[in-house]
Structures are given as C-alpha cells and as structure tokens.
Amino acid sequence: MNLITVNSFANNERIKTKIILIIIKTKRILKKNFQLIFSLSFPTSRYIETFIYKNPFIKVWERKYK
C-alpha cells in the first residue's frame, strides 16, 4: 500500500502523520497486520488511535519518541 492511499484515509494532518510513521517504523515487524489493517477504511480518528495504542510495539514507540 502506498502513502497516497493511506493519505486518503486521514482526515487531518495529525492522523496522517501517525499512519506514515507507523508504516516507516514498523513495516517489517507488523507486515501481515498492515495488510489487514490498511485494507480497511478509517471512518474515525478514534479507530486509528485505538489501533496505535493497543498495539504493544506502537505503544512503546510512541512513549519513547513522543
């Protein structure tokens, strides 16, 4: 999945930035999960936030580099 398609899911810059950071930092670790998650649309920012913070690796990464 390319960044142009990901951008279409983002309703503001903050969400778009997080999605791009997730792809860049974790695409090797979560490759299979990305294929599933990014094949879905993101109707609300709440869904994206839930995905980011419920995933253990993302949670650690966000805490470390926030």
DRENRO-882580 format. One record per residue: x, y, z of N, C-alpha, C in turn; residue in one letter. Coordinates in nm, 3 decimals, padded with zeros to 5 digits. Atoms other than C-alpha are relative to their C-alpha. Example, Ala and Ser with C-alpha at 12.3 -4.5 7.8 and 13.67 -1.06 7.14 Angstrom:
<sites>
+---------+---------+---------+---------+---------+---------+---------+---------+---------+---------+
|   neast |  nnorth |     nup |  caeast | canorth |    caup |   ceast |  cnorth |     cup | residuo |
+---------+---------+---------+---------+---------+---------+---------+---------+---------+---------+
|  00.089 | -00.119 |  00.000 |  01.230 | -00.450 |  00.780 |  00.090 |  00.120 |  00.000 |       a |
| -00.082 | -00.119 | -00.006 |  01.367 | -00.106 |  00.714 | -00.077 |  00.109 |  00.073 |       s |
+---------+---------+---------+---------+---------+---------+---------+---------+---------+---------+
</sites>
This chain:
<sites>
+---------+---------+---------+---------+---------+---------+---------+---------+---------+---------+
|   neast |  nnorth |     nup |  caeast | canorth |    caup |   ceast |  cnorth |     cup | residuo |
+---------+---------+---------+---------+---------+---------+---------+---------+---------+---------+
|  00.084 | -00.119 |  00.000 |  00.000 |  00.000 |  00.000 |  00.088 |  00.125 |  00.000 |       m |
| -00.083 | -00.120 |  00.009 |  00.138 |  00.339 | -00.093 | -00.053 |  00.113 |  00.088 |       n |
|  00.038 | -00.108 | -00.091 |  00.128 |  00.662 |  00.104 | -00.116 |  00.083 | -00.052 |       l |
|  00.113 | -00.076 |  00.055 | -00.117 |  00.827 | -00.134 | -00.132 | -00.062 |  00.046 |       i |
|  00.121 |  00.067 | -00.045 | -00.379 |  00.566 | -00.048 | -00.021 |  00.020 |  00.150 |       t |
|  00.009 | -00.022 | -00.145 | -00.301 |  00.597 |  00.323 | -00.048 |  00.142 |  00.029 |       v |
|  00.042 | -00.138 | -00.020 | -00.339 |  00.975 |  00.298 | -00.150 |  00.018 | -00.017 |       n |
|  00.143 | -00.015 |  00.023 | -00.691 |  00.932 |  00.168 | -00.082 | -00.044 |  00.122 |       s |
|  00.070 |  00.042 | -00.121 | -00.784 |  00.764 |  00.498 |  00.007 |  00.106 |  00.110 |       f |
| -00.025 | -00.093 | -00.111 | -00.657 |  01.052 |  00.710 | -00.085 |  00.125 | -00.014 |       a |
|  00.082 | -00.120 |  00.007 | -00.900 |  01.331 |  00.795 |  00.071 |  00.123 |  00.056 |       n |
| -00.079 | -00.119 | -00.032 | -00.630 |  01.560 |  00.934 |  00.149 | -00.035 |  00.002 |       n |
| -00.145 |  00.019 |  00.009 | -00.252 |  01.609 |  00.938 |  00.055 | -00.087 |  00.111 |       e |
| -00.050 |  00.076 | -00.114 | -00.200 |  01.459 |  01.283 | -00.017 | -00.151 | -00.023 |       r |
|  00.026 |  00.142 |  00.024 | -00.361 |  01.127 |  01.193 |  00.086 | -00.050 | -00.115 |       i |
| -00.079 |  00.040 |  00.116 | -00.189 |  01.116 |  00.855 |  00.146 | -00.020 |  00.040 |       k |
| -00.138 |  00.011 | -00.046 |  00.148 |  01.174 |  01.022 |  00.022 | -00.128 |  00.078 |       t |
| -00.014 |  00.122 | -00.080 |  00.092 |  00.890 |  01.269 | -00.004 | -00.124 | -00.088 |       k |
|  00.009 |  00.116 |  00.089 | -00.011 |  00.649 |  00.995 |  00.131 | -00.018 | -00.076 |       i |
| -00.125 |  00.007 |  00.075 |  00.300 |  00.732 |  00.793 |  00.114 | -00.045 |  00.090 |       i |
| -00.103 |  00.041 | -00.094 |  00.524 |  00.698 |  01.099 | -00.010 | -00.148 |  00.033 |       l |
|  00.019 |  00.142 | -00.028 |  00.372 |  00.359 |  01.176 |  00.055 | -00.084 | -00.115 |       i |
| -00.047 |  00.076 |  00.116 |  00.443 |  00.239 |  00.823 |  00.152 |  00.000 | -00.005 |       i |
| -00.145 | -00.012 |  00.010 |  00.800 |  00.368 |  00.827 |  00.071 | -00.079 |  00.109 |       i |
| -00.072 |  00.056 | -00.114 |  00.893 |  00.241 |  01.173 | -00.029 | -00.147 |  00.026 |       k |
|  00.039 |  00.135 | -00.041 |  00.713 | -00.092 |  01.191 | -00.036 | -00.093 | -00.114 |       t |
|  00.050 |  00.083 |  00.110 |  00.652 | -00.228 |  00.842 |  00.063 | -00.139 |  00.000 |       k |
| -00.059 |  00.132 | -00.006 |  00.894 | -00.513 |  00.899 | -00.062 | -00.084 |  00.111 |       r |
|  00.051 |  00.072 | -00.117 |  00.760 | -00.608 |  01.242 | -00.146 | -00.040 | -00.020 |       i |
|  00.145 |  00.022 |  00.006 |  00.390 | -00.581 |  01.157 | -00.050 | -00.018 | -00.143 |       l |
|  00.033 |  00.007 |  00.142 |  00.390 | -00.662 |  00.787 | -00.138 | -00.061 | -00.027 |       k |
|  00.128 |  00.066 |  00.024 |  00.097 | -00.903 |  00.798 | -00.117 |  00.082 |  00.054 |       k |
|  00.105 | -00.083 | -00.059 | -00.105 | -00.679 |  01.028 | -00.033 |  00.120 | -00.088 |       n |
|  00.025 | -00.115 |  00.086 | -00.061 | -00.384 |  00.793 | -00.087 | -00.036 | -00.119 |       f |
|  00.080 |  00.040 |  00.116 | -00.201 | -00.576 |  00.501 | -00.148 | -00.007 |  00.037 |       q |
|  00.138 |  00.008 | -00.046 | -00.516 | -00.635 |  00.705 | -00.055 |  00.137 |  00.040 |       l |
|  00.049 | -00.128 | -00.053 | -00.547 | -00.300 |  00.885 | -00.019 |  00.103 | -00.110 |       i |
|  00.008 | -00.105 |  00.101 | -00.477 | -00.078 |  00.585 | -00.087 | -00.038 | -00.120 |       f |
|  00.097 |  00.034 |  00.103 | -00.713 | -00.273 |  00.361 | -00.139 |  00.050 |  00.040 |       s |
|  00.125 | -00.055 | -00.050 | -00.992 | -00.128 |  00.577 |  00.004 |  00.153 | -00.007 |       l |
|  00.005 | -00.146 | -00.007 | -01.108 |  00.232 |  00.573 | -00.002 |  00.043 |  00.146 |       s |
|  00.000 | -00.053 | -00.136 | -01.071 |  00.453 |  00.880 | -00.109 |  00.107 |  00.012 |       f |
|  00.110 | -00.095 | -00.007 | -01.409 |  00.617 |  00.949 |  00.020 |  00.111 |  00.103 |       p |
| -00.018 | -00.100 | -00.104 | -01.297 |  00.798 |  01.263 |  00.143 | -00.003 |  00.051 |       t |
| -00.134 | -00.005 | -00.058 | -00.977 |  00.910 |  01.430 |  00.008 | -00.092 |  00.121 |       s |
|  00.002 |  00.087 | -00.117 | -01.082 |  00.708 |  01.735 |  00.048 | -00.140 | -00.035 |       r |
| -00.043 |  00.133 |  00.043 | -01.031 |  00.385 |  01.541 |  00.152 | -00.005 | -00.017 |       y |
| -00.144 | -00.004 |  00.022 | -00.679 |  00.487 |  01.443 |  00.074 |  00.008 |  00.133 |       i |
| -00.062 | -00.012 | -00.131 | -00.590 |  00.592 |  01.797 | -00.005 | -00.132 |  00.075 |       e |
|  00.015 |  00.129 | -00.066 | -00.721 |  00.261 |  01.929 |  00.102 | -00.100 | -00.053 |       t |
| -00.098 |  00.090 |  00.061 | -00.505 |  00.068 |  01.685 |  00.141 |  00.035 |  00.046 |       f |
| -00.135 | -00.042 | -00.036 | -00.197 |  00.273 |  01.767 |  00.033 | -00.038 |  00.144 |       i |
| -00.035 |  00.015 | -00.140 | -00.220 |  00.247 |  02.144 | -00.030 | -00.139 |  00.057 |       y |
|  00.022 |  00.136 | -00.048 | -00.348 | -00.109 |  02.178 |  00.111 | -00.094 | -00.046 |       k |
| -00.109 |  00.084 |  00.048 | -00.055 | -00.248 |  01.982 |  00.122 |  00.023 |  00.089 |       n |
| -00.109 | -00.016 | -00.096 |  00.231 | -00.312 |  02.229 |  00.123 |  00.071 | -00.057 |       p |
| -00.119 | -00.063 |  00.057 |  00.513 | -00.215 |  01.995 | -00.023 |  00.148 | -00.027 |       f |
|  00.031 | -00.139 |  00.029 |  00.345 |  00.105 |  01.883 | -00.006 |  00.082 |  00.129 |       i |
|  00.014 | -00.070 | -00.128 |  00.267 |  00.198 |  02.242 |  00.139 |  00.037 |  00.053 |       k |
| -00.136 | -00.026 | -00.048 |  00.633 |  00.168 |  02.338 |  00.068 |  00.106 | -00.087 |       v |
| -00.063 | -00.096 |  00.090 |  00.749 |  00.355 |  02.029 | -00.053 |  00.141 |  00.022 |       w |
|  00.061 | -00.131 | -00.023 |  00.504 |  00.640 |  02.088 |  00.049 |  00.061 |  00.131 |       e |
| -00.046 | -00.050 | -00.129 |  00.610 |  00.670 |  02.452 |  00.144 |  00.048 | -00.009 |       r |
| -00.143 | -00.030 |  00.005 |  00.978 |  00.675 |  02.365 |  00.031 |  00.125 | -00.082 |       k |
| -00.036 | -00.106 |  00.094 |  00.974 |  00.927 |  02.078 | -00.099 |  00.116 | -00.005 |       y |
|  00.105 | -00.102 |  00.006 |  00.673 |  01.146 |  02.157 |  00.059 |  00.141 |  00.009 |       k |
+---------+---------+---------+---------+---------+---------+---------+---------+---------+---------+
</sites>
